[in-house]
Amino acid sequence: MLELLLGVVLAAGATYYVLLPILRPPPEPAADTGSSDEGEDPDDDMSPRAVAFRALKEIEFDRATAAGYCARCGTALETDARYCNSCGARVAA
Ligand SMILES: [Zn+2]
């Protein structure tokens, strides 16, 4: 009976240590030396600021891609072109 109890306690303890970082993430490290250690692994950084930053970069990428080529004929467009130089299609501003 004692061994069973010990096993249950050990199993519960192991489960607790496994779930602890998931259920309760550690607090943000103290900002002691500014931002020297930021961006170490940005893809794994799920802080709201990092997520917003990545989303912003994706939006900029999509915008650049959309402005880069004519949607109708695929001709490369000038940065501030309003109409395609090749087919004359209107380019979304
Ligand atoms: Zn075109």
PDB file of the backbone (N, CA, C, O) and the ligand in Angstrom, with CONECT records:
HET     ZN  A 101       1
ATOM      1  N   MET A   1       0.844  -1.213   0.000  1.00  0.00           N
ATOM      2  CA  MET A   1       0.000   0.000   0.000  1.00  0.00           C
ATOM      3  C   MET A   1       0.866   1.246   0.000  1.00  0.00           C
ATOM      4  O   MET A   1       0.556   2.251  -0.639  1.00  0.00           O
ATOM      5  N   LEU A   2       1.953   1.147   0.731  1.00  0.00           N
ATOM      6  CA  LEU A   2       2.846   2.308   0.793  1.00  0.00           C
ATOM      7  C   LEU A   2       3.494   2.563  -0.563  1.00  0.00           C
ATOM      8  O   LEU A   2       3.663   3.709  -0.980  1.00  0.00           O
ATOM      9  N   GLU A   3       3.856   1.473  -1.245  1.00  0.00           N
ATOM     10  CA  GLU A   3       4.492   1.645  -2.551  1.00  0.00           C
ATOM     11  C   GLU A   3       3.521   2.247  -3.559  1.00  0.00           C
ATOM     12  O   GLU A   3       3.901   3.073  -4.389  1.00  0.00           O
ATOM     13  N   LEU A   4       2.266   1.823  -3.474  1.00  0.00           N
ATOM     14  CA  LEU A   4       1.270   2.381  -4.385  1.00  0.00           C
ATOM     15  C   LEU A   4       1.114   3.880  -4.137  1.00  0.00           C
ATOM     16  O   LEU A   4       1.057   4.677  -5.073  1.00  0.00           O
ATOM     17  N   LEU A   5       1.049   4.235  -2.888  1.00  0.00           N
ATOM     18  CA  LEU A   5       0.908   5.648  -2.536  1.00  0.00           C
ATOM     19  C   LEU A   5       2.108   6.445  -3.030  1.00  0.00           C
ATOM     20  O   LEU A   5       1.967   7.551  -3.552  1.00  0.00           O
ATOM     21  N   LEU A   6       3.301   5.856  -2.852  1.00  0.00           N
ATOM     22  CA  LEU A   6       4.516   6.533  -3.297  1.00  0.00           C
ATOM     23  C   LEU A   6       4.497   6.712  -4.817  1.00  0.00           C
ATOM     24  O   LEU A   6       4.876   7.760  -5.339  1.00  0.00           O
ATOM     25  N   GLY A   7       4.044   5.657  -5.519  1.00  0.00           N
ATOM     26  CA  GLY A   7       3.983   5.750  -6.977  1.00  0.00           C
ATOM     27  C   GLY A   7       3.029   6.841  -7.429  1.00  0.00           C
ATOM     28  O   GLY A   7       3.323   7.583  -8.366  1.00  0.00           O
ATOM     29  N   VAL A   8       1.899   6.936  -6.770  1.00  0.00           N
ATOM     30  CA  VAL A   8       0.921   7.964  -7.141  1.00  0.00           C
ATOM     31  C   VAL A   8       1.507   9.344  -6.908  1.00  0.00           C
ATOM     32  O   VAL A   8       1.340  10.249  -7.726  1.00  0.00           O
ATOM     33  N   VAL A   9       2.191   9.498  -5.787  1.00  0.00           N
ATOM     34  CA  VAL A   9       2.779  10.810  -5.490  1.00  0.00           C
ATOM     35  C   VAL A   9       3.834  11.170  -6.520  1.00  0.00           C
ATOM     36  O   VAL A   9       3.898  12.306  -6.989  1.00  0.00           O
ATOM     37  N   LEU A  10       4.663  10.191  -6.867  1.00  0.00           N
ATOM     38  CA  LEU A  10       5.703  10.470  -7.859  1.00  0.00           C
ATOM     39  C   LEU A  10       5.093  10.805  -9.216  1.00  0.00           C
ATOM     40  O   LEU A  10       5.550  11.720  -9.902  1.00  0.00           O
ATOM     41  N   ALA A  11       4.056  10.056  -9.598  1.00  0.00           N
ATOM     42  CA  ALA A  11       3.409  10.322 -10.874  1.00  0.00           C
ATOM     43  C   ALA A  11       2.783  11.710 -10.871  1.00  0.00           C
ATOM     44  O   ALA A  11       2.889  12.452 -11.847  1.00  0.00           O
ATOM     45  N   ALA A  12       2.132  12.054  -9.765  1.00  0.00           N
ATOM     46  CA  ALA A  12       1.515  13.371  -9.674  1.00  0.00           C
ATOM     47  C   ALA A  12       2.577  14.458  -9.724  1.00  0.00           C
ATOM     48  O   ALA A  12       2.393  15.491 -10.368  1.00  0.00           O
ATOM     49  N   GLY A  13       3.699  14.215  -9.033  1.00  0.00           N
ATOM     50  CA  GLY A  13       4.768  15.202  -9.045  1.00  0.00           C
ATOM     51  C   GLY A  13       5.349  15.383 -10.426  1.00  0.00           C
ATOM     52  O   GLY A  13       5.613  16.508 -10.851  1.00  0.00           O
ATOM     53  N   ALA A  14       5.556  14.259 -11.148  1.00  0.00           N
ATOM     54  CA  ALA A  14       6.107  14.350 -12.498  1.00  0.00           C
ATOM     55  C   ALA A  14       5.143  15.104 -13.409  1.00  0.00           C
ATOM     56  O   ALA A  14       5.549  15.962 -14.193  1.00  0.00           O
ATOM     57  N   THR A  15       3.860  14.767 -13.292  1.00  0.00           N
ATOM     58  CA  THR A  15       2.868  15.459 -14.104  1.00  0.00           C
ATOM     59  C   THR A  15       2.854  16.953 -13.785  1.00  0.00           C
ATOM     60  O   THR A  15       2.723  17.794 -14.674  1.00  0.00           O
ATOM     61  N   TYR A  16       2.989  17.254 -12.520  1.00  0.00           N
ATOM     62  CA  TYR A  16       2.975  18.648 -12.108  1.00  0.00           C
ATOM     63  C   TYR A  16       4.136  19.412 -12.728  1.00  0.00           C
ATOM     64  O   TYR A  16       3.965  20.527 -13.220  1.00  0.00           O
ATOM     65  N   TYR A  17       5.309  18.807 -12.702  1.00  0.00           N
ATOM     66  CA  TYR A  17       6.478  19.496 -13.262  1.00  0.00           C
ATOM     67  C   TYR A  17       6.389  19.622 -14.777  1.00  0.00           C
ATOM     68  O   TYR A  17       6.924  20.563 -15.365  1.00  0.00           O
ATOM     69  N   VAL A  18       5.700  18.654 -15.411  1.00  0.00           N
ATOM     70  CA  VAL A  18       5.555  18.731 -16.866  1.00  0.00           C
ATOM     71  C   VAL A  18       4.564  19.828 -17.238  1.00  0.00           C
ATOM     72  O   VAL A  18       4.779  20.579 -18.190  1.00  0.00           O
ATOM     73  N   LEU A  19       3.486  19.910 -16.480  1.00  0.00           N
ATOM     74  CA  LEU A  19       2.420  20.853 -16.826  1.00  0.00           C
ATOM     75  C   LEU A  19       2.683  22.255 -16.298  1.00  0.00           C
ATOM     76  O   LEU A  19       2.103  23.220 -16.796  1.00  0.00           O
ATOM     77  N   LEU A  20       3.529  22.379 -15.320  1.00  0.00           N
ATOM     78  CA  LEU A  20       3.740  23.691 -14.708  1.00  0.00           C
ATOM     79  C   LEU A  20       4.127  24.764 -15.724  1.00  0.00           C
ATOM     80  O   LEU A  20       3.505  25.826 -15.731  1.00  0.00           O
ATOM     81  N   PRO A  21       5.126  24.539 -16.585  1.00  0.00           N
ATOM     82  CA  PRO A  21       5.502  25.597 -17.535  1.00  0.00           C
ATOM     83  C   PRO A  21       4.404  25.887 -18.544  1.00  0.00           C
ATOM     84  O   PRO A  21       4.339  26.984 -19.099  1.00  0.00           O
ATOM     85  N   ILE A  22       3.531  24.892 -18.785  1.00  0.00           N
ATOM     86  CA  ILE A  22       2.469  25.103 -19.761  1.00  0.00           C
ATOM     87  C   ILE A  22       1.338  25.904 -19.144  1.00  0.00           C
ATOM     88  O   ILE A  22       0.843  26.865 -19.733  1.00  0.00           O
ATOM     89  N   LEU A  23       0.930  25.488 -17.932  1.00  0.00           N
ATOM     90  CA  LEU A  23      -0.190  26.153 -17.278  1.00  0.00           C
ATOM     91  C   LEU A  23       0.207  27.529 -16.761  1.00  0.00           C
ATOM     92  O   LEU A  23      -0.590  28.467 -16.784  1.00  0.00           O
ATOM     93  N   ARG A  24       1.419  27.638 -16.305  1.00  0.00           N
ATOM     94  CA  ARG A  24       1.843  28.912 -15.727  1.00  0.00           C
ATOM     95  C   ARG A  24       3.211  29.294 -16.289  1.00  0.00           C
ATOM     96  O   ARG A  24       4.236  28.969 -15.690  1.00  0.00           O
ATOM     97  N   PRO A  25       3.237  29.974 -17.425  1.00  0.00           N
ATOM     98  CA  PRO A  25       4.518  30.354 -18.025  1.00  0.00           C
ATOM     99  C   PRO A  25       5.316  31.235 -17.079  1.00  0.00           C
ATOM    100  O   PRO A  25       4.744  32.023 -16.327  1.00  0.00           O
ATOM    101  N   PRO A  26       6.623  31.104 -17.114  1.00  0.00           N
ATOM    102  CA  PRO A  26       7.451  31.941 -16.240  1.00  0.00           C
ATOM    103  C   PRO A  26       7.294  33.410 -16.616  1.00  0.00           C
ATOM    104  O   PRO A  26       7.083  33.733 -17.785  1.00  0.00           O
ATOM    105  N   PRO A  27       7.395  34.284 -15.647  1.00  0.00           N
ATOM    106  CA  PRO A  27       7.246  35.709 -15.932  1.00  0.00           C
ATOM    107  C   PRO A  27       8.348  36.223 -16.835  1.00  0.00           C
ATOM    108  O   PRO A  27       9.404  35.602 -16.960  1.00  0.00           O
ATOM    109  N   GLU A  28       8.097  37.360 -17.463  1.00  0.00           N
ATOM    110  CA  GLU A  28       9.105  37.961 -18.330  1.00  0.00           C
ATOM    111  C   GLU A  28      10.378  38.220 -17.538  1.00  0.00           C
ATOM    112  O   GLU A  28      10.318  38.690 -16.402  1.00  0.00           O
ATOM    113  N   PRO A  29      11.513  37.922 -18.119  1.00  0.00           N
ATOM    114  CA  PRO A  29      12.773  38.206 -17.423  1.00  0.00           C
ATOM    115  C   PRO A  29      12.937  39.698 -17.184  1.00  0.00           C
ATOM    116  O   PRO A  29      12.509  40.531 -17.983  1.00  0.00           O
ATOM    117  N   ALA A  30      13.558  40.003 -16.081  1.00  0.00           N
ATOM    118  CA  ALA A  30      13.721  41.411 -15.726  1.00  0.00           C
ATOM    119  C   ALA A  30      14.544  42.139 -16.777  1.00  0.00           C
ATOM    120  O   ALA A  30      15.567  41.636 -17.242  1.00  0.00           O
ATOM    121  N   ALA A  31      14.088  43.318 -17.142  1.00  0.00           N
ATOM    122  CA  ALA A  31      14.810  44.109 -18.140  1.00  0.00           C
ATOM    123  C   ALA A  31      15.993  44.790 -17.468  1.00  0.00           C
ATOM    124  O   ALA A  31      15.926  45.954 -17.072  1.00  0.00           O
ATOM    125  N   ASP A  32      17.065  44.039 -17.352  1.00  0.00           N
ATOM    126  CA  ASP A  32      18.209  44.575 -16.622  1.00  0.00           C
ATOM    127  C   ASP A  32      19.185  45.294 -17.556  1.00  0.00           C
ATOM    128  O   ASP A  32      19.694  46.367 -17.232  1.00  0.00           O
ATOM    129  N   THR A  33      19.437  44.685 -18.725  1.00  0.00           N
ATOM    130  CA  THR A  33      20.421  45.297 -19.620  1.00  0.00           C
ATOM    131  C   THR A  33      19.777  45.695 -20.937  1.00  0.00           C
ATOM    132  O   THR A  33      20.345  45.482 -22.009  1.00  0.00           O
ATOM    133  N   GLY A  34      18.598  46.268 -20.848  1.00  0.00           N
ATOM    134  CA  GLY A  34      17.949  46.731 -22.072  1.00  0.00           C
ATOM    135  C   GLY A  34      17.472  45.582 -22.919  1.00  0.00           C
ATOM    136  O   GLY A  34      16.907  44.623 -22.393  1.00  0.00           O
ATOM    137  N   SER A  35      17.684  45.652 -24.216  1.00  0.00           N
ATOM    138  CA  SER A  35      17.166  44.648 -25.141  1.00  0.00           C
ATOM    139  C   SER A  35      18.301  43.842 -25.751  1.00  0.00           C
ATOM    140  O   SER A  35      18.254  43.486 -26.928  1.00  0.00           O
ATOM    141  N   SER A  36      19.313  43.556 -24.958  1.00  0.00           N
ATOM    142  CA  SER A  36      20.478  42.870 -25.515  1.00  0.00           C
ATOM    143  C   SER A  36      20.146  41.436 -25.889  1.00  0.00           C
ATOM    144  O   SER A  36      20.713  40.883 -26.831  1.00  0.00           O
ATOM    145  N   ASP A  37      19.206  40.827 -25.131  1.00  0.00           N
ATOM    146  CA  ASP A  37      18.921  39.418 -25.389  1.00  0.00           C
ATOM    147  C   ASP A  37      17.612  39.223 -26.137  1.00  0.00           C
ATOM    148  O   ASP A  37      17.096  38.107 -26.203  1.00  0.00           O
ATOM    149  N   GLU A  38      17.080  40.279 -26.690  1.00  0.00           N
ATOM    150  CA  GLU A  38      15.843  40.125 -27.454  1.00  0.00           C
ATOM    151  C   GLU A  38      16.170  39.680 -28.877  1.00  0.00           C
ATOM    152  O   GLU A  38      17.262  39.930 -29.387  1.00  0.00           O
ATOM    153  N   GLY A  39      15.209  39.020 -29.499  1.00  0.00           N
ATOM    154  CA  GLY A  39      15.409  38.574 -30.863  1.00  0.00           C
ATOM    155  C   GLY A  39      16.348  37.398 -30.958  1.00  0.00           C
ATOM    156  O   GLY A  39      16.873  37.104 -32.032  1.00  0.00           O
ATOM    157  N   GLU A  40      16.565  36.720 -29.848  1.00  0.00           N
ATOM    158  CA  GLU A  40      17.469  35.571 -29.894  1.00  0.00           C
ATOM    159  C   GLU A  40      16.857  34.462 -30.733  1.00  0.00           C
ATOM    160  O   GLU A  40      17.539  33.828 -31.539  1.00  0.00           O
ATOM    161  N   ASP A  41      15.563  34.234 -30.534  1.00  0.00           N
ATOM    162  CA  ASP A  41      14.860  33.222 -31.296  1.00  0.00           C
ATOM    163  C   ASP A  41      13.466  33.748 -31.611  1.00  0.00           C
ATOM    164  O   ASP A  41      12.485  33.299 -31.018  1.00  0.00           O
ATOM    165  N   PRO A  42      13.372  34.668 -32.511  1.00  0.00           N
ATOM    166  CA  PRO A  42      12.116  35.403 -32.719  1.00  0.00           C
ATOM    167  C   PRO A  42      10.966  34.509 -33.142  1.00  0.00           C
ATOM    168  O   PRO A  42       9.814  34.812 -32.832  1.00  0.00           O
ATOM    169  N   ASP A  43      11.241  33.420 -33.837  1.00  0.00           N
ATOM    170  CA  ASP A  43      10.149  32.571 -34.298  1.00  0.00           C
ATOM    171  C   ASP A  43       9.454  31.862 -33.147  1.00  0.00           C
ATOM    172  O   ASP A  43       8.285  31.489 -33.247  1.00  0.00           O
ATOM    173  N   ASP A  44      10.186  31.681 -32.053  1.00  0.00           N
ATOM    174  CA  ASP A  44       9.589  31.016 -30.909  1.00  0.00           C
ATOM    175  C   ASP A  44       9.066  32.007 -29.888  1.00  0.00           C
ATOM    176  O   ASP A  44       8.490  31.617 -28.872  1.00  0.00           O
ATOM    177  N   ASP A  45       9.266  33.282 -30.157  1.00  0.00           N
ATOM    178  CA  ASP A  45       8.818  34.301 -29.211  1.00  0.00           C
ATOM    179  C   ASP A  45       7.343  34.575 -29.456  1.00  0.00           C
ATOM    180  O   ASP A  45       6.972  35.132 -30.489  1.00  0.00           O
ATOM    181  N   MET A  46       6.500  34.181 -28.502  1.00  0.00           N
ATOM    182  CA  MET A  46       5.063  34.349 -28.686  1.00  0.00           C
ATOM    183  C   MET A  46       4.523  35.522 -27.885  1.00  0.00           C
ATOM    184  O   MET A  46       3.326  35.588 -27.605  1.00  0.00           O
ATOM    185  N   SER A  47       5.405  36.453 -27.513  1.00  0.00           N
ATOM    186  CA  SER A  47       4.917  37.622 -26.806  1.00  0.00           C
ATOM    187  C   SER A  47       4.072  38.456 -27.767  1.00  0.00           C
ATOM    188  O   SER A  47       4.318  38.450 -28.973  1.00  0.00           O
ATOM    189  N   PRO A  48       3.082  39.170 -27.243  1.00  0.00           N
ATOM    190  CA  PRO A  48       2.186  39.947 -28.113  1.00  0.00           C
ATOM    191  C   PRO A  48       2.947  40.882 -29.047  1.00  0.00           C
ATOM    192  O   PRO A  48       2.557  41.057 -30.201  1.00  0.00           O
ATOM    193  N   ARG A  49       4.022  41.479 -28.558  1.00  0.00           N
ATOM    194  CA  ARG A  49       4.760  42.421 -29.398  1.00  0.00           C
ATOM    195  C   ARG A  49       5.434  41.703 -30.560  1.00  0.00           C
ATOM    196  O   ARG A  49       5.447  42.202 -31.685  1.00  0.00           O
ATOM    197  N   ALA A  50       5.995  40.523 -30.280  1.00  0.00           N
ATOM    198  CA  ALA A  50       6.670  39.769 -31.339  1.00  0.00           C
ATOM    199  C   ALA A  50       5.656  39.289 -32.369  1.00  0.00           C
ATOM    200  O   ALA A  50       5.919  39.320 -33.571  1.00  0.00           O
ATOM    201  N   VAL A  51       4.494  38.843 -31.892  1.00  0.00           N
ATOM    202  CA  VAL A  51       3.464  38.369 -32.816  1.00  0.00           C
ATOM    203  C   VAL A  51       2.994  39.518 -33.692  1.00  0.00           C
ATOM    204  O   VAL A  51       2.836  39.357 -34.902  1.00  0.00           O
ATOM    205  N   ALA A  52       2.768  40.685 -33.081  1.00  0.00           N
ATOM    206  CA  ALA A  52       2.321  41.846 -33.849  1.00  0.00           C
ATOM    207  C   ALA A  52       3.389  42.254 -34.851  1.00  0.00           C
ATOM    208  O   ALA A  52       3.079  42.647 -35.976  1.00  0.00           O
ATOM    209  N   PHE A  53       4.641  42.161 -34.442  1.00  0.00           N
ATOM    210  CA  PHE A  53       5.733  42.551 -35.336  1.00  0.00           C
ATOM    211  C   PHE A  53       5.785  41.628 -36.546  1.00  0.00           C
ATOM    212  O   PHE A  53       5.960  42.088 -37.674  1.00  0.00           O
ATOM    213  N   ARG A  54       5.633  40.329 -36.315  1.00  0.00           N
ATOM    214  CA  ARG A  54       5.659  39.394 -37.437  1.00  0.00           C
ATOM    215  C   ARG A  54       4.470  39.628 -38.358  1.00  0.00           C
ATOM    216  O   ARG A  54       4.607  39.575 -39.581  1.00  0.00           O
ATOM    217  N   ALA A  55       3.301  39.888 -37.770  1.00  0.00           N
ATOM    218  CA  ALA A  55       2.119  40.141 -38.589  1.00  0.00           C
ATOM    219  C   ALA A  55       2.330  41.389 -39.434  1.00  0.00           C
ATOM    220  O   ALA A  55       1.939  41.434 -40.600  1.00  0.00           O
ATOM    221  N   LEU A  56       2.950  42.396 -38.839  1.00  0.00           N
ATOM    222  CA  LEU A  56       3.205  43.636 -39.569  1.00  0.00           C
ATOM    223  C   LEU A  56       4.146  43.379 -40.736  1.00  0.00           C
ATOM    224  O   LEU A  56       3.949  43.915 -41.826  1.00  0.00           O
ATOM    225  N   LYS A  57       5.158  42.567 -40.512  1.00  0.00           N
ATOM    226  CA  LYS A  57       6.095  42.265 -41.582  1.00  0.00           C
ATOM    227  C   LYS A  57       5.412  41.497 -42.703  1.00  0.00           C
ATOM    228  O   LYS A  57       5.707  41.718 -43.878  1.00  0.00           O
ATOM    229  N   GLU A  58       4.499  40.593 -42.346  1.00  0.00           N
ATOM    230  CA  GLU A  58       3.781  39.853 -43.373  1.00  0.00           C
ATOM    231  C   GLU A  58       2.892  40.783 -44.184  1.00  0.00           C
ATOM    232  O   GLU A  58       2.776  40.641 -45.402  1.00  0.00           O
ATOM    233  N   ILE A  59       2.268  41.734 -43.502  1.00  0.00           N
ATOM    234  CA  ILE A  59       1.416  42.691 -44.211  1.00  0.00           C
ATOM    235  C   ILE A  59       2.265  43.513 -45.168  1.00  0.00           C
ATOM    236  O   ILE A  59       1.875  43.737 -46.314  1.00  0.00           O
ATOM    237  N   GLU A  60       3.425  43.962 -44.702  1.00  0.00           N
ATOM    238  CA  GLU A  60       4.298  44.744 -45.572  1.00  0.00           C
ATOM    239  C   GLU A  60       4.751  43.909 -46.763  1.00  0.00           C
ATOM    240  O   GLU A  60       4.865  44.417 -47.879  1.00  0.00           O
ATOM    241  N   PHE A  61       5.005  42.641 -46.523  1.00  0.00           N
ATOM    242  CA  PHE A  61       5.442  41.763 -47.612  1.00  0.00           C
ATOM    243  C   PHE A  61       4.323  41.619 -48.630  1.00  0.00           C
ATOM    244  O   PHE A  61       4.567  41.708 -49.833  1.00  0.00           O
ATOM    245  N   ASP A  62       3.093  41.397 -48.163  1.00  0.00           N
ATOM    246  CA  ASP A  62       1.972  41.247 -49.079  1.00  0.00           C
ATOM    247  C   ASP A  62       1.763  42.538 -49.867  1.00  0.00           C
ATOM    248  O   ASP A  62       1.494  42.506 -51.068  1.00  0.00           O
ATOM    249  N   ARG A  63       1.887  43.660 -49.189  1.00  0.00           N
ATOM    250  CA  ARG A  63       1.671  44.943 -49.859  1.00  0.00           C
ATOM    251  C   ARG A  63       2.741  45.145 -50.932  1.00  0.00           C
ATOM    252  O   ARG A  63       2.445  45.574 -52.048  1.00  0.00           O
ATOM    253  N   ALA A  64       3.984  44.832 -50.578  1.00  0.00           N
ATOM    254  CA  ALA A  64       5.067  45.006 -51.547  1.00  0.00           C
ATOM    255  C   ALA A  64       4.875  44.092 -52.742  1.00  0.00           C
ATOM    256  O   ALA A  64       5.129  44.472 -53.885  1.00  0.00           O
ATOM    257  N   THR A  65       4.423  42.883 -52.458  1.00  0.00           N
ATOM    258  CA  THR A  65       4.205  41.940 -53.546  1.00  0.00           C
ATOM    259  C   THR A  65       3.074  42.433 -54.448  1.00  0.00           C
ATOM    260  O   THR A  65       3.177  42.369 -55.673  1.00  0.00           O
ATOM    261  N   ALA A  66       1.995  42.924 -53.834  1.00  0.00           N
ATOM    262  CA  ALA A  66       0.855  43.388 -54.612  1.00  0.00           C
ATOM    263  C   ALA A  66       1.235  44.591 -55.462  1.00  0.00           C
ATOM    264  O   ALA A  66       0.753  44.737 -56.585  1.00  0.00           O
ATOM    265  N   ALA A  67       2.101  45.457 -54.930  1.00  0.00           N
ATOM    266  CA  ALA A  67       2.475  46.657 -55.658  1.00  0.00           C
ATOM    267  C   ALA A  67       3.576  46.377 -56.661  1.00  0.00           C
ATOM    268  O   ALA A  67       3.860  47.213 -57.519  1.00  0.00           O
ATOM    269  N   GLY A  68       4.193  45.228 -56.567  1.00  0.00           N
ATOM    270  CA  GLY A  68       5.338  44.954 -57.405  1.00  0.00           C
ATOM    271  C   GLY A  68       4.993  44.519 -58.823  1.00  0.00           C
ATOM    272  O   GLY A  68       5.759  44.756 -59.756  1.00  0.00           O
ATOM    273  N   TYR A  69       3.817  43.871 -58.982  1.00  0.00           N
ATOM    274  CA  TYR A  69       3.524  43.327 -60.294  1.00  0.00           C
ATOM    275  C   TYR A  69       2.047  43.556 -60.630  1.00  0.00           C
ATOM    276  O   TYR A  69       1.180  43.561 -59.757  1.00  0.00           O
ATOM    277  N   CYS A  70       1.803  43.741 -61.903  1.00  0.00           N
ATOM    278  CA  CYS A  70       0.430  43.926 -62.365  1.00  0.00           C
ATOM    279  C   CYS A  70      -0.358  42.647 -62.117  1.00  0.00           C
ATOM    280  O   CYS A  70       0.105  41.549 -62.424  1.00  0.00           O
ATOM    281  N   ALA A  71      -1.560  42.806 -61.555  1.00  0.00           N
ATOM    282  CA  ALA A  71      -2.388  41.641 -61.255  1.00  0.00           C
ATOM    283  C   ALA A  71      -2.909  41.011 -62.539  1.00  0.00           C
ATOM    284  O   ALA A  71      -3.242  39.826 -62.550  1.00  0.00           O
ATOM    285  N   ARG A  72      -2.987  41.790 -63.633  1.00  0.00           N
ATOM    286  CA  ARG A  72      -3.557  41.247 -64.863  1.00  0.00           C
ATOM    287  C   ARG A  72      -2.492  40.576 -65.732  1.00  0.00           C
ATOM    288  O   ARG A  72      -2.666  39.435 -66.161  1.00  0.00           O
ATOM    289  N   CYS A  73      -1.383  41.289 -65.992  1.00  0.00           N
ATOM    290  CA  CYS A  73      -0.395  40.743 -66.930  1.00  0.00           C
ATOM    291  C   CYS A  73       0.912  40.350 -66.256  1.00  0.00           C
ATOM    292  O   CYS A  73       1.749  39.685 -66.867  1.00  0.00           O
ATOM    293  N   GLY A  74       1.094  40.752 -65.011  1.00  0.00           N
ATOM    294  CA  GLY A  74       2.288  40.318 -64.300  1.00  0.00           C
ATOM    295  C   GLY A  74       3.508  41.184 -64.549  1.00  0.00           C
ATOM    296  O   GLY A  74       4.603  40.856 -64.092  1.00  0.00           O
ATOM    297  N   THR A  75       3.336  42.285 -65.267  1.00  0.00           N
ATOM    298  CA  THR A  75       4.472  43.165 -65.509  1.00  0.00           C
ATOM    299  C   THR A  75       4.903  43.851 -64.215  1.00  0.00           C
ATOM    300  O   THR A  75       4.062  44.233 -63.401  1.00  0.00           O
ATOM    301  N   ALA A  76       6.187  44.002 -64.029  1.00  0.00           N
ATOM    302  CA  ALA A  76       6.685  44.700 -62.853  1.00  0.00           C
ATOM    303  C   ALA A  76       6.252  46.153 -62.907  1.00  0.00           C
ATOM    304  O   ALA A  76       6.335  46.803 -63.949  1.00  0.00           O
ATOM    305  N   LEU A  77       5.786  46.655 -61.765  1.00  0.00           N
ATOM    306  CA  LEU A  77       5.264  48.017 -61.718  1.00  0.00           C
ATOM    307  C   LEU A  77       6.228  48.936 -61.003  1.00  0.00           C
ATOM    308  O   LEU A  77       7.066  48.502 -60.212  1.00  0.00           O
ATOM    309  N   GLU A  78       6.090  50.223 -61.302  1.00  0.00           N
ATOM    310  CA  GLU A  78       6.867  51.202 -60.566  1.00  0.00           C
ATOM    311  C   GLU A  78       6.285  51.308 -59.161  1.00  0.00           C
ATOM    312  O   GLU A  78       5.141  50.922 -58.920  1.00  0.00           O
ATOM    313  N   THR A  79       7.078  51.830 -58.250  1.00  0.00           N
ATOM    314  CA  THR A  79       6.681  51.830 -56.853  1.00  0.00           C
ATOM    315  C   THR A  79       5.343  52.529 -56.649  1.00  0.00           C
ATOM    316  O   THR A  79       4.478  52.013 -55.941  1.00  0.00           O
ATOM    317  N   ASP A  80       5.164  53.698 -57.262  1.00  0.00           N
ATOM    318  CA  ASP A  80       3.929  54.464 -57.046  1.00  0.00           C
ATOM    319  C   ASP A  80       3.063  54.498 -58.304  1.00  0.00           C
ATOM    320  O   ASP A  80       2.313  55.449 -58.523  1.00  0.00           O
ATOM    321  N   ALA A  81       3.170  53.469 -59.117  1.00  0.00           N
ATOM    322  CA  ALA A  81       2.399  53.439 -60.357  1.00  0.00           C
ATOM    323  C   ALA A  81       0.909  53.296 -60.060  1.00  0.00           C
ATOM    324  O   ALA A  81       0.514  52.552 -59.162  1.00  0.00           O
ATOM    325  N   ARG A  82       0.090  54.014 -60.821  1.00  0.00           N
ATOM    326  CA  ARG A  82      -1.356  53.888 -60.680  1.00  0.00           C
ATOM    327  C   ARG A  82      -1.928  52.993 -61.770  1.00  0.00           C
ATOM    328  O   ARG A  82      -2.983  52.381 -61.601  1.00  0.00           O
ATOM    329  N   TYR A  83      -1.217  52.928 -62.888  1.00  0.00           N
ATOM    330  CA  TYR A  83      -1.676  52.083 -63.973  1.00  0.00           C
ATOM    331  C   TYR A  83      -0.511  51.255 -64.491  1.00  0.00           C
ATOM    332  O   TYR A  83       0.642  51.683 -64.432  1.00  0.00           O
ATOM    333  N   CYS A  84      -0.817  50.082 -64.993  1.00  0.00           N
ATOM    334  CA  CYS A  84       0.228  49.214 -65.526  1.00  0.00           C
ATOM    335  C   CYS A  84       0.787  49.809 -66.803  1.00  0.00           C
ATOM    336  O   CYS A  84       0.033  50.255 -67.667  1.00  0.00           O
ATOM    337  N   ASN A  85       2.096  49.818 -66.925  1.00  0.00           N
ATOM    338  CA  ASN A  85       2.730  50.365 -68.117  1.00  0.00           C
ATOM    339  C   ASN A  85       2.510  49.466 -69.328  1.00  0.00           C
ATOM    340  O   ASN A  85       2.595  49.927 -70.467  1.00  0.00           O
ATOM    341  N   SER A  86       2.234  48.214 -69.095  1.00  0.00           N
ATOM    342  CA  SER A  86       2.131  47.260 -70.196  1.00  0.00           C
ATOM    343  C   SER A  86       0.705  47.144 -70.716  1.00  0.00           C
ATOM    344  O   SER A  86       0.465  47.310 -71.912  1.00  0.00           O
ATOM    345  N   CYS A  87      -0.246  46.859 -69.821  1.00  0.00           N
ATOM    346  CA  CYS A  87      -1.604  46.599 -70.280  1.00  0.00           C
ATOM    347  C   CYS A  87      -2.570  47.709 -69.876  1.00  0.00           C
ATOM    348  O   CYS A  87      -3.717  47.723 -70.323  1.00  0.00           O
ATOM    349  N   GLY A  88      -2.121  48.634 -69.038  1.00  0.00           N
ATOM    350  CA  GLY A  88      -2.965  49.755 -68.677  1.00  0.00           C
ATOM    351  C   GLY A  88      -3.964  49.458 -67.581  1.00  0.00           C
ATOM    352  O   GLY A  88      -4.814  50.296 -67.280  1.00  0.00           O
ATOM    353  N   ALA A  89      -3.881  48.290 -66.981  1.00  0.00           N
ATOM    354  CA  ALA A  89      -4.800  47.945 -65.903  1.00  0.00           C
ATOM    355  C   ALA A  89      -4.576  48.877 -64.720  1.00  0.00           C
ATOM    356  O   ALA A  89      -3.448  49.273 -64.426  1.00  0.00           O
ATOM    357  N   ARG A  90      -5.667  49.218 -64.049  1.00  0.00           N
ATOM    358  CA  ARG A  90      -5.542  50.091 -62.897  1.00  0.00           C
ATOM    359  C   ARG A  90      -4.931  49.301 -61.727  1.00  0.00           C
ATOM    360  O   ARG A  90      -5.339  48.175 -61.443  1.00  0.00           O
ATOM    361  N   VAL A  91      -3.972  49.900 -61.075  1.00  0.00           N
ATOM    362  CA  VAL A  91      -3.318  49.245 -59.951  1.00  0.00           C
ATOM    363  C   VAL A  91      -3.916  49.782 -58.666  1.00  0.00           C
ATOM    364  O   VAL A  91      -3.983  50.994 -58.464  1.00  0.00           O
ATOM    365  N   ALA A  92      -4.342  48.897 -57.813  1.00  0.00           N
ATOM    366  CA  ALA A  92      -4.937  49.320 -56.537  1.00  0.00           C
ATOM    367  C   ALA A  92      -3.953  50.146 -55.754  1.00  0.00           C
ATOM    368  O   ALA A  92      -2.796  49.764 -55.581  1.00  0.00           O
ATOM    369  N   ALA A  93      -4.422  51.287 -55.279  1.00  0.00           N
ATOM    370  CA  ALA A  93      -3.540  52.187 -54.538  1.00  0.00           C
ATOM    371  C   ALA A  93      -3.272  51.615 -53.149  1.00  0.00           C
ATOM    372  O   ALA A  93      -2.549  52.223 -52.360  1.00  0.00           O
TER     373      ALA A  93
HETATM  374 ZN    ZN A 101      -0.530  44.874 -66.712  1.00  0.00          ZN2+
END
